[in-house]
Amino acid sequence: MPDQRLRLGCVTTLDDARSSLPDITSSEASLRRFLHGLPGVDQAGAEARAAGLATRSIKTTAKQYAIDLAISMIDLTTLEGQDTPGKVRALCAKALRPDPSDRAVPQVAAVCVYPDLVATAVEALGGAHRSVKVASVATGFPSGRTSLAVKEADTRDAVAAGADEVDMVIDRGAFLAGRYGAVFDEIVAVKNAAGDAHLKVILETGELATYDNVRRASWLAMLAGGDFIKTSTGKVAPAATLPVTLVMLEAVRDFREATGRQVGVKPAGGIRTSKDAIRYLVLVNETAGDDWLDPDWFRLGASSLLNDLLMQRQKIATGRYAGPDYFTLD
Amino acid sequence: MTKFEYAPAPESRAIVDIKSSYGLFVNGEFVDPVDGSMFKSVNPATEEVLAEISSAGADDVDKAVQAARRAYERTWSKLSGRDRGKYLFRIARIIQERARELAVLESIDNGKPIRESRDVDIPLVAAHFFYYAGWADKLAWAGAGPDPRPHGVAAQVIPWNFPLLMLSWKIAPALAAGNTVVLKPAETTPLTALLFAEICQQADLPPGVVNIVTGAGDTGRALVEHPGVDKVAFTGSTEVGKQIARSVAGTAKKATLELGGKAANIVFDDAPIDQAVEGVVNGIFFNQGHVCCAGSRLLVQESVYDDVLARLKRRLGTLRVGDPLDKNTDIGAINSAEQLTRIRELSEVGEAEGAERWSPECELPERGFWFPPTVFTGVSQAHRIAREEIFGPVLSVLTFRTPAEAVEKANNTPFGLSAGVWTDKGSRILWMAQQLRAGVVWANTFNRFDPTSPFGGYKESGYGREGGRHGLLAYLKSEG
């Protein structure tokens, strides 16, 4: 067997990243050296690879599998200023029984709401809470432009109200200014504040501008202890794209090989059709592999996607498309 | 057993209508060969006989050349460039309209995956006709003088790896420049050329402007040695290319030859590694490695060798080998039993010479001609698998330490068709491109083609250029 150890950077070759992790993160300088030593991403090549995988033709039994898997991976989301407890209760009902006429439809993975509505969601899910998780955005979502103290308090509030998962935003300003240490420390602090809750780190890739930055931010978030890396808030365009998700999937794959720790990936925003969702699953399948084809390790942040999946699911079962009024609003 | 198994997604064959037998396309119509001998074209994925194909003898070739001469003198050379352009635009549009039919037929006859014939071959075929259609009325600006003239009748012989694409590289510039053509497709892949003949009829192309004679090596020899031919264009093996060069020596015939290759794909330690691995895969496994410019020698900088190789092997594990008509197939069938034998032989030589052979686990169909994607490590410049063109899905991996050593090894080959450079450093790309003796140097990509870009080789990879303005000049007399 050839030497399978991964080269993590052009500058430094790490024999065993596990024992070297404290070194990498010990100072701003070493962190910078490490992140800038990661192999670059060629934009044209990454986009061509994502476009190539998007031509996979997923039919019949494969499509059935993919649709049910996609449903079970959804973080059913409502993140509007106009959200009300009534809206969140409706969302929770939909999360538990996506299609009232068909009990075979799996539950979604989680509902995702603002912190002040976490308690409402937990109550609405009742006994089913934990089988459907409650995720809360926090840390001054979506811009993240608040003090660390406010971010920590925001996080603790959400967890105290019963959130199982916290979706934090990184300080993109600090990242783009090259203050990686500040971003790192903030993620570590929020992770502490979140306690046992799973931490998803939103990179807001639409503001990071380059795939090199996406790869660096992914590693930064993983080194800081993030349980998931997530593309976007959904409030910035472009939100999730296939090439960005490809780069993030490569990052989690390489990170696990280097450290042994598996990190999840969540594209969010702009995924509206079953076709889109299936393309993401193909990307997971052929980049990170089987281990990520699981709601514990891959999520789709979406809202309108669910009804399209249900519509396609029913079409496969009955051979006919039903009109939109046969699927519930959420 | 993986979790997410892709169900079969076969493209329907119903769109193609393969006749039981085909004549020769001479002077605008299909005619039976004079001596009546026939051969079979088979589907390399199933060994099913697809059709009986006419084998053109010397008399048939003579008729085709005469028809081309008549068409040249009476109609095609008399038409204005604008009118020639109209025909070419019409052909290009029909190719787009019948793209799916052409793609399915190409995959059935050649064995290449439908994903490639659909997304690469046929779109490029249409693009070549559109591109040269645009040149037809602008020849005075091609750089061959104010009133350049065509050569006359062009004899064109093409290989089986990209049957219709190679046809378009030959016919589109020839016709745009005002030549008429007699084209011989490869004996294992004649069907799309014969469908192209139908497209010429559909486009009302004047009879004799395009003639298609099918057959094997003897037909090709009769064609290029025919005294009525003014210009010879050949794409294929270096061995046959040398015979053609000898046969045209001392005649007034012009010749362009596009022959074999043994391209180096050079990966530096600062390369975008994941994309480089994709490029290596695309470089050698695209079209089962049946590509003259395939990146069959991987040169990796020693400092990243382990990482690149580990990633490459993992990636090869996801390649899907099988039914060419399945839309999810990445690697299709080897084109012929003969080619399969050659690939097997050279691979065995590689092992015997001490290189380490590796293939991912993959099940190959029982019938048909198949070869798994294969990687040889521990290869040195002295090994035959590093020197000879295998023309199959077989990659030889070598290492280097410095840029100068990479250049030295890359150039140390009788061929010089293409090369690839993978690095994030722009200045190094430019330096390498100047040092590499190869007609095409790709930077951070591989096997990318465009009708506007000239293509051709150094040394035993041939001479002359196809594509772009340079490709047009090969069909014009410069003294005009």
Interface residues (C-beta under 8 A of the other chain):
Chain A: P2 D3 Q4 R5 L6 R7 C10 T13 P39 G40 V41 D42 A44 G45 A46 A48 R49 T55 R56 S57 I58 K59 T60 T61 A62 K63 Y65 A66 L69 E250 L281 V282 N285 E286 G289 D290 L293
Chain B: T2 K3 F4 E5 Y6 A7 P8 A9 R115 D119 D269 D270 A271 P272 I273 D274 Q275 A276 E278 G279 S303 V304 D306 D307 L309 A310 T318 K327 N328 T377 D424 N444 T445
